[in-house]
């Protein structure tokens, strides 16, 4: 069967790699998504386990239409009753417009009516709409004169559900997982986020280190669990298999921030994610921080991330950051999310890898540095 993993632009390669690790044999990268083939059971397991994709979709129908009447008729002419029962609740989401369907709210209403009419005609009863906690989510993508209708197998995977209060510059959960994987994090080395904010990077690291599937954080009845796509025995097997794969973390995770409120939020979020015992917390300004281990990996989302340009104070801040890392964090690797060229230049370190990413609509750079004291020339002469 064919499936789609949606991805934040520029992260498609990371998503594809994780799909292969989860048993996919055939896949292809498109802009903003990875198309793949596998069994329905494996796709449900992927939705439960994957860390880097935004959604896992089951495409149901792809069609051409020339008018809103065509769209309604084609949408109704599908066996919705085989996927959604009258006792289920559902929600429709639409992305995209064209000259015939210029308003996504109106298109959502058309598709909702088509689904409801079809199921009522076939089953004698209609399903209800739920905006808060639907059993099924139908996604419609409109591009030019074509529509693709899909069923969401796991909901918004970039919203794990553990963040109680986001803070400034918060990364979404899937982007944090992508950054960790691109940073080379494998759960076996000491990890520090010295500007932790709400703790998303550290919490995602803890989930990875303990091999806890994100699906364990879902609310009951989410995604494929509410639908008759696979039988109940197979659903239980997915959960039991994932439980058997959980292990004790190999190394501690250290989160610090100069803002006490941010650390309190980080603790609460870690507690919600059930990884509080795997993380050490500290209220400390980065420039006063003593390295808590002899070596390790620093992964952090730096401030000023969305500024187009930096003032003199900000440039000095990044210079101090670079000096601090070079002098006091020898034998570490630092993976820094930086917002612009001025920040990269001001930090005064030579990256061995630069990776373009999007944090929301803002393009940023993930820069990786091997830290040592002195210049690159001095290092090569040792």
C-alpha positions, 0 to 999 in steps of 0.5 A: 500500500502507498503512504505519505510521511509529511515533513518540514521542508529540508528535513525529508532526508532525515524522515526517509532515513527513519522510515527505512529504520522502521521497516520501509523498503521502498520510498521516494522524497518529494518536497515536504513529504516522503512517499513510501510503500509498506503494509497497513499494519507497519504504517500504523506502527510507524505512526506510533513510533516515528519521531521526525515526520509531521503526519503519516497519511493513508491516501484514499482518493486522487481525482481531477475536478473542474467545479465545486460540484465535481469536487463534491461528487468525486468526494462523495463517490468513495467508500467512506463507510469502510473507514469511518463508522456512524459511531465515529467522530471526524474532522476535515482539514483542507490545504490549498486552493484553486480558482474554483475553491478559493476558500479552505473553510468552504472546501472543508464544508463541501468535503464534510457534507460529502462524507456525511451524505455517503455514510448516511446513505450506506449505513442509515446514520451519520457520524458526528464532527469533533473539533477537539478530539476526533476519531478520524482526521481527513486531509484534503490537498488541493493543487490546481485542478486536482485533489488528494484525500487522505486519512491521518493515521496518527494526528499531528505528530509534531505535537506530542502533547507534553508541552504545558507552556511553550516559551520564546523560540520554542522548537516543535517536537519533530524539528527538535528530533530532527536536530538531534539526529542531524547532530549525531545524537544516539542516546549514548553520550552526555547531552547538554542544552544550556539554553533549554527554554521549555526543554523540548530538545532535552525531552526529545533526547530523553525519549530517544535515549530510552527508546520511548515511542512518541505514541505513548504520549498520545491521548487515548483513541488517537489516530488508527486506534479509533478506526477499524483499519487493523484488528484490535489484536494487532493494535495491542501488538504494536503497543506491546512491542514498543514497550518491550523496546524501552530501555534505560538511558545510557547517559544523563541529559543536562538542561540549564537556562538563566530563566528560572521560570523556563526551567520550571516549565522544562521540569513540568514538560519532562514530567508530562513526558515521563522522562523527568528522572532522566534529566538534570536541571539547573538555573544558570546563565550559559556564561557562568556554566561549568561543563558538567562532564569531560566530554559530550554533545551540546545541542541548543537553539540560540537566541536572536534566532529570527532577527534579520541582522544583529546589533553590536550587543548581539554580535558581542554576545555570539563572540562571547559564546564562541570563546566560552565554548572553545575555552571551556568545553574542549572535547565537546561537539556543539550543534547550534541552531543559528538564525543568520550569517552575522551570528555564524560569523560572530561566533568565531568558530569554524563549522565542520557541517552547516545544514539549512532548516526551517524553524516555522517560516524562518530559514536557519542554519544548524552549525556543528563544531568540534571544540578545542582550544586554539586555532584550527592551524594549531590543532592540525600541527598537534 
